[in-house]
Amino acid sequence: MAGYLPEEIIEKVLLRLPVKTLIRFTTVCKSWLSKIKASTFVQSHLCTTIDSNNQNDAHLLLLSARSYSKERICYEHHWLHWDSPEFGEYSKLSNPLSFFTPKKKPQELRGTGTCNGLTVKLPRIPGWGHPNDYKVYRMYAPLGFGYDPHSNDYKVLRIVILRSDWFSFRYSSVVQVYSLARGSWRRLSASVAPLDLQASESWTYLFNVPVDHTDIYGFRRCGEVVLKEEKDGGQSRMVFFDPKSGNQVKVIGSEDHVYCFMDSFVESLVLLDHANAISTK
C-alpha cells in the first residue's frame, strides 16, 4: 500500500481508523509505527475522532463499579456505554490496574475524571483522624483533571484541607498540581483556590434533586442527571433523572455491584507517544 499511495493519503486514511486497528497497525512496519506514535498524529487523530463523534452523535460514557467476594476482596468492573436514549453497551473493559492482584492492591482507588481518553484514579483520602495524629485531614473539593494545551501536558488539581488543631477548628488549605510530563506534584499558593464556596454568589440555582438520592455521578448530553440510589446491603444503582419534568427516567445497575463512577469518554491514542506513561506517584 505504501508503495502505491502518497504519504498524505495514507495518513488521511489512518486518521479515520479506530484506535484498536491503529494499535495493530503499529506492527506492520517501522515507518507506520513511527507515524502512529508521533505526537502530531496522536493529536490529529483525537481531533478527527471528536469531530466524527459530534457529527454522528456517537458519544460514550465510562461506567465503573465494584463487587466484593465472600472474603471481601474487591474487584473492579468497567464498561463503555453509548450516551444515547437506549444507553446500549459499547464494550466491557479490562481492569486497567490488572498488574495489582486483588489482595495486593495498595489502596482503594477511585475514579476522579476523564480527559481525551485518559482516566485518573487516585487513592481515597481518609476523613478526620484521631486527635493524637500529627495532622488530620480530608478532601475538601473534588479533584480536577484536564489538558493544558500551552505545555501539551495533562494535569491533576487537588485541594486538601488540613486541620492542624483538633479542638479549635482551625484550618489551612494545600493546593497541588500533578504534571504527567514531569511525573510529580507541585504545590501552589492556596489563594488560587478560594475556600468560600458556601457564599450564595458562588452558585447558580438550576433544579432540585430528590432527597433519597444523595450523590451525583454526572450529566448526560441530553441534560439528564445521573444520581446514586442506595440499596440495602451497601449496593447502589444509577438513576437517570430528568430535571425538567422531575421524573425518574431509567435505572441502571445490578444488585451485585456498587457503582462508583461515570464520565464522558473518547477513545484515543493519547500516551502512545509517551515512553514512560505509567506513574504511581
N, C-alpha and C positions, 0 to 999 in steps of 0.2 A: 504493500500500500504506500509506504513512504517513498518508493521509487517512482510512483506514477502521479502522485498528488503533491502540489506545492505545500510547503510547511504551514502557511497561513490557513489553508483549507483543512489540513489535519487538525490544527489547533481549534478551529471553529467546531469541528465535529466532536473533538474530545470535550470541549466546554459544555456540550449538551448531554453528555453521558452521566448516568448516576454514579454515586461515589463508589459503590461496591465494584462496579465494572472498571472504573479507573484504577482502583487498587489492584485488581487482577492485571490490568494492562501495564503496570509498572514492571512486570516480569517479562514483557515482550522483548525489550531491548534497552540498552543503556541510555539511548537518546530519549526514549519515551519516559524512562524513569526520571531522568534529569528534568524533562519538561514538566511532568505532572507534579514533581516535588518543588518546583520553583515557586517562590513566594508570589510572583506576579500572576502565575497561573492559578494558584490556590485562591487568591483574592478575586480574580476574574470569574472563576467557576462559582464562587459563593454568590457574587452579584448576579450571574446568569440564573442560578438556582432560585434566588429570592424573586427576581423578575418573573420567572416562569411560574412560581408558586402564586404570585399575586395575580397574574393574568388568568390562570386556570383555577383560582380559588382552591388551591391544593395545599392547605396548611396542616401542620402536625402539632400534636400535643404530647409531651412526655409525661407519663404517669409512673410513680414509684410507690411500692408498698412493701411491707414486711410481714413475714409469717414466723411462727415460733413452733418448734418441735416440742414433744413432751418433756424433753430435757431442757427446755427454754433456750435452745440455740436459735439465734436469729438468722433468717435467710432473707435476702433482698430479691425483689422482683421488679422488672421494668418493662413498660410497653410504650409503643408509639401508636397513637390513635389519630384518625382524621378529625380535624376541627370542623366538622360538618354536622348537620342535624341528625344524621344516622349514627355518628360517632363510631364508625367502624374501626376495627383493629387493623393497623398497618403492618406491624410486626412486633414480635416479642424479642426483647434484647437480652443478651447475656449480662451477667453481673460484671460491671467494669472493674470491680475490685476483686476479681477472682484469684489474684495472687495472694490474697489473705484467705486462710481457711476459717470457717465459722468460729472455731474455738480460739484462733489466734488473732482475730480482728482487734486492733489496738483500742478502739473506742467506737461507740455508736456514731456513725456518720450520717449527717442529714443533708438532703438536697437544699441548696441555697438559691440557685438561679441558673439560667442558661443564657448563652450568647453565641450566635453563629455556630451552633453545633457543639459547643463546649458546655459542660455541666460542672458546677462547683459543688463539692461535698466536703463539709468540714465537721469536726467533732462538736458534739453538743457541749456548750459551756454550762457548768453547774450553776444552781441558784445560790442564794445566800449561804455562806459557810458557817462554821462554828465560830463563836466569839473569840476563841483562842487561836484561830487561824491568823497567820501573819497578815494576809489580805483576803477579804471576802469579796466576791464579785459576781456579776451576772451580765448577760447580754441586755442592752437597753433598746437597741433598734435592730431591725433586720439587716443582714449584710447586703451590700450592693456589689454587683458584678457586671462588668461591661468592657467594651473595646475602646482603647484610646488611639484614634487614627493618627494623632500627631507623632506618637512614638511607635506606632504599629505594635502595640502591646495590649495584653489582656490583664485587667487589674481587678482585685477584690478589695472592697472597703468594709471595714468592720469598726463598730463603736462599742466600747466596753465601759461600763460604769463601775468604778472602784469605790467600795465603801470602806474607808480606812478606819473609821471609828464605829463600832457596833452599836454603841449606846446613844450617840449624839446625832446619828443620821446625817453625817457629813459625807458628801460625795465628790468624786473627781472623775473626769472622763479621759479615756485614752482612745485616740483615733489612729488607726493604722491602715496602710495600703500595701497589698501584696502585688508584686510585679512578676508575671510569668516569665518575662525575659530575663530578669535578674535572679528569680528564684528565691526572693527574700521579702521580708516585711520591712516597711519604713514607717516611722512614727511621724504623724502630722500634728500641727497645733490644734488643740481642742476647739479653737474658735471657728474652725471651718465647719463644724457640726453643732449648731445651736441646740441646746437641750430643752428649750421652752416649747416642746411640741404640743403641750396642752392648751396653749393660747388659742382662743377662738379664731383669730385672724389667720392662723396657720392652716386652717381646714376649710373645705367647701362641702356643704351638705349635699348628698346625692340621693340616698334612699335608706330605708330601714331594712334590717336583716332580722329574720325570725330568731327569737331568744333561745330556741333549742338548738341552734347552730352557732357554735362559738368561734370557729376558725374559718378563715377564708383562704382557699388554696390559690385562687386566681380568677381570671376573667377569660371568657371565650370571645372570639371575634364577633359573634352575634350580639354581644352585650350581656349574656347570661353570667351570673356569678356562680362560681363553684365553691360550695360550702362543705364543711365537715359535719357528718352526722354520727354521733357517738352511739355505739350499740353495747348491749350487755356483754361482759367478758373482755372488755378492752378493745373490741373490734371497732372499725369505723368505715363509713361509706362516703362516697362523694355524691352530693346533691346539686343538680343544676337548678338554679333559682332565677326566675325572670323578675328583675326589679321593677319593671313597668307594670306588670299585672299582679305582682306579689304572689305568683303561683309557683309551686314546685314542678319543674318540667320533667326531670328524669333522675333516676337514682342509679349510680354505677358502683359496683363493688361486690365483694364476696365476704361471707361470714368468716372465712379462713384468713383474711388479710387485714392488716392495719394500713390504710392508705395515708401517705405522709407527704406527698409532693406532686405538684403539677405545674407545668410551664410550657410555653410555646417552644418549638424546636424546629431546626432546619438541618438536614444532613449536609455535611461539608467535609472538606479536606484539611480544615484548619488543624494545625500541629504537625501535619505531614512534612512541613518544611522546617520543623524544629527537631534537631537531632536529639536533644535531651528534653523530651516532653513531660516526663513523669517526675513530679516533685512531691515529697512527703513532708515538707517543712511547714 
